[in-house]
Amino acid sequence: MARLSRLCDLISTSLGTSGCVPSEVSEKQLLLSLSSGTPVTVHNCITQAEKAEGNCKCLANIVISMVNFFEHDSEFVQHLTANILFTISTSLIEADGIWVKFLLFVWITLVITMLSICGAASPCSQFQSTSLLKEITKHKMSSLDMGSSEIESFVSVLQLARANLTSQTVLGLFQVLHKMRKYLKNKVDHEGELEEKFISLSVKFLQTVPWDLYGKTDFGSSKMKAVLSGCILQFVCSLIQKNDFEDSQNSEMEVSNLHREVGDLVPKFLSCFFGLSDGEKHLVQFMKHKILMLMIRLSFYPHQNDTSCIILWLRFLKEYFPDLLYKPFSNYTITPKCCLEESPFFPSFSDKLASLNIQTRHLQRQALLLFFKCCFGLIQASNGIEKEHCFCGKETSLIDCGTQLCCYCCGNIGLSEMSDWLKCAFVCQVDTLKSPIYFGLSFLQLLMDEDDMLFCMLLLLQDASLLTLHIESKGACYNYLHHLSSIIDPVRLFHLLLFSLKYDHLVLIDYLISKDTGVLCARYLLRCLKFVSQSWQSFAEFSVPQLQETDPSNKRPKLSNEVRDASTSSKAFGDAKECLISLKNTLDDLHKKNLFPYNPKALLRRYSYSNKKFSKYV
């Protein structure tokens, strides 16, 4: 291929490499060489690539020549090296077969380097003995067309030319792969074939990494290990797409083996990434964020509904994130500085202590979303199962039991875990608290710092409406579960949300037009309007706590421990009614003027489909 030959010549002639970083070259000269170059007319690969076969000779030259520059002391050189490898990848992407081979060689280099860092005596030989290599060379992977001789020749060339590559090379290559992943995600290709090949190959290679050895390896500094671990988790997270909330509930959705394989990596990541020193607190926080994000994304795929997987992940939450899961939130109040408009891990926060608190609250919300998802999944699995049909004979309090439990016991585990969580994170922190309404309001205030997390949780709580029956039937067996009644009843929860927003319909409009929350908010409101029309009396008679005056600039009120009686229901109903009327009128007006970013007819139709009592007021 002429394009590949020209790339090979450009690298060879411009950089003058011979398989190692030229130490005598200054940083300025090296940066100029990396950022410019003059192609030549006569093609001639470096000597070390002569043993490679066919196009592999040029690919070997390109990959081996470039990766050595990751070992340069200059961060600018390392950054430019990553950009060049990424650009080479995009230039080869039209030639599907060549691009896949290039990706394969990048992964081979990365894995062999990691094997070497982790102390393997003969990393190249160890890699050649892996089942993945056999799978590729025997054409069991339909996305690859690669003969055994081509793989073996590249490994041989790499073994001869490989200098003392370190974790800097591994870090750089993961950054290149992450750039490639983002590029493919936004690129329109033939039915996502390139993206599928990239993800498939990446997951297969991730499984070959000796993660147990990685966790025990000394990288010279805890900071370097934390940075590399965070980069790896960031890349793995990018492989799993956010699953649509409703589609994830579709039992007919095809279960991908790739999601199972990534899920199998989670225990390895937890064991090897979280033994780092607390000295790099912000890096540890970032890794917690990424591993929780990965677990949350995987939890919305059908394969994760298996009860054994749910129980295992609940155990992980209790073992690795107890400080987040059981962190009190009853006295939490919202301030403008708490509300997240960007990632809490961006370096824009000047106050390190405030930044750490914001990060911790974000992680707490992530842990709670996953915890609720797991507990609700276990309870739903037990729907309709009676105690006499229990055959496992296991204690339901032992969440870490190795034997798969029957559905009845899984349901009891879900209820027991939620009761324990309520006791630790909420009830014991407020000795005088008696009302479940206060719990619901405190819970919403914790979530309102982060809009997308708020609506993910609201939709999850709506899907868990059957939990009401379990609380009524088993509430006496599990203390504190009555507090959940304020958030699993969709009508009550909707009232509490409107109250927390001070019945400001413009806040709901902001949610609806946001690119992050628009779809989730519209879906939530559609469901709420349906629930309200079906349970009109409950909606009209509901009462909310008395408002405690705070800073008038803060739209979200601080809560009072005093809960008013039923006489407040008329005011709550009137405020909610006016908010919904204003919302409908504003939606209708914006739609008529073509100022709404999408068609809100579904919401407007929901108003008209409501029962007569609701239509009388709205």
ABEGO torsion letter per residue (X at the ends): XAAAAAAAAAAAAAAGBAGBBBAABBAAAAAAAAABEBBBABBBBBAAAAABBEAAAAAAAAAAAAAAAAABABAAAAAAAAAAAAAAAAAAAABAAAAAAAAAAAAAAAAAAAAAAAGBABAAAAAAABAAAAAAAAGABAABBBBAAAAAAAAAAAAAABBBBBAAAAAAAAAAAAAAAAAAAABBBBGGAAAAAAAAAAAAAAAABBAAAAAABBAGBAAAAAAAAAAAAAAAAAABBBBBAAAAABAABBBBAAAAAAAAAAAAAAAAAAABBAABAAAAAAAAAAAAAAAAAAAABAAAABAAAAAAAAAAAAAAAAAAAABBAAABBBBAAABBABBAABAABABAAAAAAAAAAAAAAAAAAAAAAAAAAAAAAABGBBAAABAAGBBAABAABABBBBAAAAAAAAAAAAAAAAAAAAAAABAABABAAAAAAAAAAAAAABAAAAAAAAAAAAAAAAAAAAAAAAAAABBGAAAAAAAABAAAAAAAAAAAAGGBAAAAAAAAABAAAAAAAAAAAAAAAAAAAABAAAAAABBBBBBBBBBAABABBBBBABBBBAAAAAAAAAAAAAAAAAAAAAAAAAAAAGABABBAAAAAAAAAABBAAAAAAX
